[in-house]
Amino acid sequence: MTEQPGRRERKKAATRQKIADTALRLFAERGYDAVGIREVAAEADVAVTTLFSHFSSKEALVFEQGEDFEQRLVRAVTDRQPHEMLIPALRREIHAMVQHCTADGAAPLWRMIEESPALRQYEESMRQRHARSLATAIAADLDLPQTTPACSAIARFVVDAFSVARETDDPQTAVDEIFRMIEAAWAVAGATPPTRESVVV
């Protein structure tokens, strides 16, 4: 009997989560550099090829929610209400992300990333990818050329706001402070209308 699409997707998601959870547990117990891909696959009871069908690299195991982060930023732009202003919509999403990533138990993960040059480099490349996707979404949503500098700059500021805020003693206040600067910069740029209903006619 052929598996139903919904069940198949759930099984894939469960396998992906199991691999990520196993990897993070092993990294926490023994250190990131001391654990190999084959060990993660064996502990998760999957083939190495299965692991790589879900994660492109060892670094990607640590940033299991990176794709979700990117999609949430894009949806904050594309799925916001017609009357909702762009920057507040992004601020709300960054607030939620920062709250999740600074919850109890998250500190060891961020310490591991800070202590690994490979993970820091991967995180930076991931931030650049997120910023490009967000810039494209902003430009498309407001009917602007994809190369509009203001869209690229604001997207980088928004993505970096997450990283800066989560490293502070008061992340939520930091988000608000950073976004006041972002909103001022966006207003000075004056390149786009403030709400979707301004362009959806």
Disulfide bonds with the S-S distance in Angstrom:
none
